[in-house]
């Protein structure tokens, strides 16, 4: 059994004109929410062995802030070009290429890819929009990442910063 976490980047800023999409930084709310979600993750006793991030500044910063708050070394966040708006095929490639020694990984990337991807996993789950800093946990019935498939993956929970109940949303 392997565990796959999906994290949407935190709220980004549009204040600096002239920056490319990849260069947009986090907004003040994003700088607050990313570590908040890392703290919640840690409080649940979740384990994490690798964080793989889109190369976009807002995603990589989210990954590092989340990592630090969750007790994971921020400098060990791996950057993966295939997580920058390349669609579900690229997301699957990233999953399939992971080291089998790893039992749990987190991918940090963007909408609409993350919402489309999670909705393809479990037909009983319907999430209209994964908000910024939204976190999904998926359980994968596999021994090797190269064997990952949608069919062998089940939705576990969905959490997000404005979820004030402190309970994760389970479908």
TORKOL-4160 file (C-alpha; in steps of 0.2 Angstrom, whole numbers, padded with zeros to 4 digits, m for minus):
171
<pt num="1" X="0000" Y="0000" Z="0000"/>
<pt num="2" X="0006" Y="0017" Z="m0005"/>
<pt num="3" X="0000" Y="0035" Z="m0001"/>
<pt num="4" X="m0002" Y="0049" Z="m0013"/>
<pt num="5" X="m0005" Y="0067" Z="m0007"/>
<pt num="6" X="m0010" Y="0080" Z="m0019"/>
<pt num="7" X="m0008" Y="0099" Z="m0014"/>
<pt num="8" X="m0014" Y="0114" Z="m0024"/>
<pt num="9" X="m0002" Y="0128" Z="m0022"/>
<pt num="10" X="m0007" Y="0142" Z="m0010"/>
<pt num="11" X="m0015" Y="0159" Z="m0015"/>
<pt num="12" X="m0004" Y="0168" Z="m0027"/>
<pt num="13" X="m0001" Y="0187" Z="m0029"/>
<pt num="14" X="m0005" Y="0197" Z="m0045"/>
<pt num="15" X="0002" Y="0213" Z="m0037"/>
<pt num="16" X="0019" Y="0213" Z="m0047"/>
<pt num="17" X="0015" Y="0217" Z="m0065"/>
<pt num="18" X="0026" Y="0210" Z="m0079"/>
<pt num="19" X="0030" Y="0193" Z="m0070"/>
<pt num="20" X="0028" Y="0177" Z="m0080"/>
<pt num="21" X="0015" Y="0165" Z="m0074"/>
<pt num="22" X="0029" Y="0154" Z="m0067"/>
<pt num="23" X="0036" Y="0168" Z="m0057"/>
<pt num="24" X="0021" Y="0174" Z="m0048"/>
<pt num="25" X="0024" Y="0173" Z="m0029"/>
<pt num="26" X="0012" Y="0169" Z="m0015"/>
<pt num="27" X="0000" Y="0182" Z="m0008"/>
<pt num="28" X="0000" Y="0186" Z="0011"/>
<pt num="29" X="m0015" Y="0173" Z="0013"/>
<pt num="30" X="m0004" Y="0160" Z="0004"/>
<pt num="31" X="0010" Y="0163" Z="0015"/>
<pt num="32" X="m0002" Y="0159" Z="0030"/>
<pt num="33" X="m0011" Y="0145" Z="0023"/>
<pt num="34" X="0003" Y="0134" Z="0016"/>
<pt num="35" X="0011" Y="0132" Z="0034"/>
<pt num="36" X="m0007" Y="0130" Z="0041"/>
<pt num="37" X="m0010" Y="0115" Z="0031"/>
<pt num="38" X="0007" Y="0108" Z="0035"/>
<pt num="39" X="0003" Y="0110" Z="0053"/>
<pt num="40" X="m0014" Y="0101" Z="0051"/>
<pt num="41" X="m0005" Y="0087" Z="0041"/>
<pt num="42" X="0008" Y="0085" Z="0055"/>
<pt num="43" X="m0006" Y="0085" Z="0069"/>
<pt num="44" X="m0015" Y="0071" Z="0060"/>
<pt num="45" X="0002" Y="0061" Z="0062"/>
<pt num="46" X="0003" Y="0059" Z="0043"/>
<pt num="47" X="0019" Y="0052" Z="0036"/>
<pt num="48" X="0028" Y="0059" Z="0021"/>
<pt num="49" X="0044" Y="0053" Z="0012"/>
<pt num="50" X="0045" Y="0065" Z="m0004"/>
<pt num="51" X="0037" Y="0081" Z="m0009"/>
<pt num="52" X="0037" Y="0084" Z="m0028"/>
<pt num="53" X="0033" Y="0102" Z="m0034"/>
<pt num="54" X="0029" Y="0111" Z="m0050"/>
<pt num="55" X="0043" Y="0123" Z="m0055"/>
<pt num="56" X="0031" Y="0138" Z="m0053"/>
<pt num="57" X="0037" Y="0150" Z="m0039"/>
<pt num="58" X="0020" Y="0149" Z="m0030"/>
<pt num="59" X="0020" Y="0130" Z="m0030"/>
<pt num="60" X="0038" Y="0128" Z="m0025"/>
<pt num="61" X="0036" Y="0141" Z="m0011"/>
<pt num="62" X="0020" Y="0132" Z="m0005"/>
<pt num="63" X="0029" Y="0115" Z="m0005"/>
<pt num="64" X="0043" Y="0122" Z="0005"/>
<pt num="65" X="0032" Y="0131" Z="0018"/>
<pt num="66" X="0021" Y="0116" Z="0020"/>
<pt num="67" X="0036" Y="0104" Z="0022"/>
<pt num="68" X="0044" Y="0115" Z="0035"/>
<pt num="69" X="0028" Y="0115" Z="0045"/>
<pt num="70" X="0025" Y="0097" Z="0043"/>
<pt num="71" X="0043" Y="0092" Z="0049"/>
<pt num="72" X="0050" Y="0088" Z="0032"/>
<pt num="73" X="0066" Y="0096" Z="0026"/>
<pt num="74" X="0061" Y="0111" Z="0014"/>
<pt num="75" X="0077" Y="0109" Z="0004"/>
<pt num="76" X="0073" Y="0091" Z="0000"/>
<pt num="77" X="0057" Y="0096" Z="m0011"/>
<pt num="78" X="0060" Y="0090" Z="m0028"/>
<pt num="79" X="0055" Y="0101" Z="m0043"/>
<pt num="80" X="0047" Y="0092" Z="m0058"/>
<pt num="81" X="0043" Y="0101" Z="m0074"/>
<pt num="82" X="0029" Y="0089" Z="m0078"/>
<pt num="83" X="0018" Y="0096" Z="m0064"/>
<pt num="84" X="0017" Y="0113" Z="m0073"/>
<pt num="85" X="0000" Y="0113" Z="m0083"/>
<pt num="86" X="0004" Y="0098" Z="m0093"/>
<pt num="87" X="m0011" Y="0088" Z="m0089"/>
<pt num="88" X="m0016" Y="0071" Z="m0081"/>
<pt num="89" X="m0004" Y="0061" Z="m0092"/>
<pt num="90" X="0011" Y="0070" Z="m0085"/>
<pt num="91" X="0005" Y="0069" Z="m0068"/>
<pt num="92" X="0003" Y="0050" Z="m0070"/>
<pt num="93" X="0021" Y="0050" Z="m0077"/>
<pt num="94" X="0027" Y="0058" Z="m0061"/>
<pt num="95" X="0019" Y="0045" Z="m0050"/>
<pt num="96" X="0025" Y="0030" Z="m0061"/>
<pt num="97" X="0043" Y="0036" Z="m0060"/>
<pt num="98" X="0044" Y="0037" Z="m0041"/>
<pt num="99" X="0056" Y="0026" Z="m0031"/>
<pt num="100" X="0048" Y="0011" Z="m0024"/>
<pt num="101" X="0057" Y="0013" Z="m0008"/>
<pt num="102" X="0045" Y="0028" Z="m0005"/>
<pt num="103" X="0028" Y="0024" Z="0004"/>
<pt num="104" X="0021" Y="0041" Z="0003"/>
<pt num="105" X="0023" Y="0056" Z="m0009"/>
<pt num="106" X="0015" Y="0073" Z="m0011"/>
<pt num="107" X="0013" Y="0081" Z="m0028"/>
<pt num="108" X="0011" Y="0100" Z="m0027"/>
<pt num="109" X="0003" Y="0108" Z="m0043"/>
<pt num="110" X="m0011" Y="0118" Z="m0050"/>
<pt num="111" X="m0029" Y="0119" Z="m0055"/>
<pt num="112" X="m0038" Y="0114" Z="m0066"/>
<pt num="113" X="m0026" Y="0099" Z="m0067"/>
<pt num="114" X="m0028" Y="0094" Z="m0048"/>
<pt num="115" X="m0047" Y="0095" Z="m0048"/>
<pt num="116" X="m0048" Y="0085" Z="m0064"/>
<pt num="117" X="m0036" Y="0072" Z="m0058"/>
<pt num="118" X="m0044" Y="0069" Z="m0041"/>
<pt num="119" X="m0062" Y="0068" Z="m0049"/>
<pt num="120" X="m0055" Y="0055" Z="m0061"/>
<pt num="121" X="m0049" Y="0044" Z="m0046"/>
<pt num="122" X="m0066" Y="0040" Z="m0038"/>
<pt num="123" X="m0083" Y="0041" Z="m0046"/>
<pt num="124" X="m0091" Y="0043" Z="m0029"/>
<pt num="125" X="m0081" Y="0058" Z="m0026"/>
<pt num="126" X="m0085" Y="0075" Z="m0034"/>
<pt num="127" X="m0075" Y="0090" Z="m0029"/>
<pt num="128" X="m0081" Y="0106" Z="m0039"/>
<pt num="129" X="m0065" Y="0115" Z="m0036"/>
<pt num="130" X="m0049" Y="0111" Z="m0026"/>
<pt num="131" X="m0046" Y="0128" Z="m0017"/>
<pt num="132" X="m0029" Y="0135" Z="m0015"/>
<pt num="133" X="m0019" Y="0125" Z="m0002"/>
<pt num="134" X="m0032" Y="0111" Z="m0004"/>
<pt num="135" X="m0025" Y="0094" Z="0001"/>
<pt num="136" X="m0031" Y="0077" Z="m0005"/>
<pt num="137" X="m0026" Y="0060" Z="0002"/>
<pt num="138" X="m0027" Y="0045" Z="m0009"/>
<pt num="139" X="m0023" Y="0027" Z="m0004"/>
<pt num="140" X="m0015" Y="0016" Z="m0018"/>
<pt num="141" X="m0016" Y="m0003" Z="m0018"/>
<pt num="142" X="0001" Y="m0006" Z="m0025"/>
<pt num="143" X="0018" Y="m0011" Z="m0020"/>
<pt num="144" X="0027" Y="m0002" Z="m0034"/>
<pt num="145" X="0024" Y="0015" Z="m0040"/>
<pt num="146" X="0026" Y="0009" Z="m0058"/>
<pt num="147" X="0010" Y="m0001" Z="m0056"/>
<pt num="148" X="0000" Y="0014" Z="m0051"/>
<pt num="149" X="m0017" Y="0016" Z="m0059"/>
<pt num="150" X="m0033" Y="0025" Z="m0056"/>
<pt num="151" X="m0042" Y="0008" Z="m0053"/>
<pt num="152" X="m0031" Y="0004" Z="m0039"/>
<pt num="153" X="m0032" Y="0021" Z="m0030"/>
<pt num="154" X="m0046" Y="0026" Z="m0017"/>
<pt num="155" X="m0050" Y="0043" Z="m0011"/>
<pt num="156" X="m0047" Y="0045" Z="0008"/>
<pt num="157" X="m0049" Y="0063" Z="0013"/>
<pt num="158" X="m0050" Y="0082" Z="0007"/>
<pt num="159" X="m0045" Y="0096" Z="0018"/>
<pt num="160" X="m0043" Y="0115" Z="0015"/>
<pt num="161" X="m0039" Y="0131" Z="0025"/>
<pt num="162" X="m0057" Y="0137" Z="0026"/>
<pt num="163" X="m0062" Y="0120" Z="0033"/>
<pt num="164" X="m0066" Y="0126" Z="0050"/>
<pt num="165" X="m0072" Y="0110" Z="0058"/>
<pt num="166" X="m0054" Y="0103" Z="0059"/>
<pt num="167" X="m0062" Y="0087" Z="0052"/>
<pt num="168" X="m0056" Y="0081" Z="0036"/>
<pt num="169" X="m0069" Y="0079" Z="0022"/>
<pt num="170" X="m0072" Y="0060" Z="0019"/>
<pt num="171" X="m0083" Y="0055" Z="0005"/>
